Amino acid sequence: MKCPHCSLEAHRMDLHAHLVDEHEDAVTIGQEGESLFFEMTCPACDEHMKQPLRKRASMLRGYEREIRMVAFDLLLYHVQDQHG
C-alpha cells in the first residue's frame, strides 16, 4: 500500500505507523464549545472527514496519539475503498 501523503510503500500496519509518526500534522484535533473532534482531508480526493470525540478537553493531551491512530486508520480504509 502507498502512503497517501508521500512516496512510501509498505504493508498496511507499517504504513499506519508511518502515518502516525511522520504525518501527524495531517490530522487536526479541535474543540467547538465543550465538544472535541478530529478532522482531516484525503490528499487523493480532497474528501473532508470530521469525527466527534468522546474525550473531554481536559483529557486531550494524553490521547492525541491515539486519536491520530484512529484517524489514520479511517483514512487507510477510505483509501482502500475509494482509491484501490
N, C-alpha and C positions, 0 to 999 in steps of 0.2 A: 504494500500500500504506500502511496506517496503522500507526503506532508502537504496539506493544502496551503501552507504558508511559505514553504521553501522547497528545495530540490531533494531533500532526504527521502529515501525509500527504505522501508523497514516493515517488519511484521507489526500487526496491529498493537500488540502490547508495548513493543518498543517505541512505536510511533506515539502512542498515548503518553508515555513517559517523556518523550522528546517534546511534545506539545506543552506539557505542564512545565517543564524545565526551561524551554527556550522561547516559548511564545506566550508567556503569561499575560503580557500586555494586550493580547487579543480578546481577553475576557474582562469586561468591566463589571465591578461589583458596586452597586449603588444603593441609595436609600431615598425613598419617597415617603415623607411623613414618618410613620412608625414601621413601614414595610421595607424590607430589603429585597433585592433582586440581583440577578446577574444577566448580562446581555452580551451578545457577540454577533458578528456578521460572517457568513460564509464567504471566504475570499474567492470561491469559484463562481458563485451566482449572486452574491450580494443579498441573499435572504437573511433577514434580521431575526434573531432568536432572543426572546426575553422570557425569563422564568422567575416567578416569585420564590423567595426563600422563607423557610420557617424559623430561621435563626433570628435572635434579637440583635440589635445593633451592638449591644454591649458584649456579645459573644463573637462578633465577626472576626476579629483579629486572629483568633485561634483556629478558625475554619477556612481561611482564604484559600489555602492549597487544596483542601478537599472540595471546595466549591468549584475551583478551576478544573479539578479532575472530572467532576460530574459534567461540567460544561463541555469539556473537550470530548468526553465520551459521547455526548449528544451530537457534537459536530461530526465525529467519525461515523456514527450511524447515518447522519444526514448525507455525508459524502458517499458512503457505500450505497445508500438507497437512491440518491438523486444523480450521482456523477460516476457511477460504476466503479 
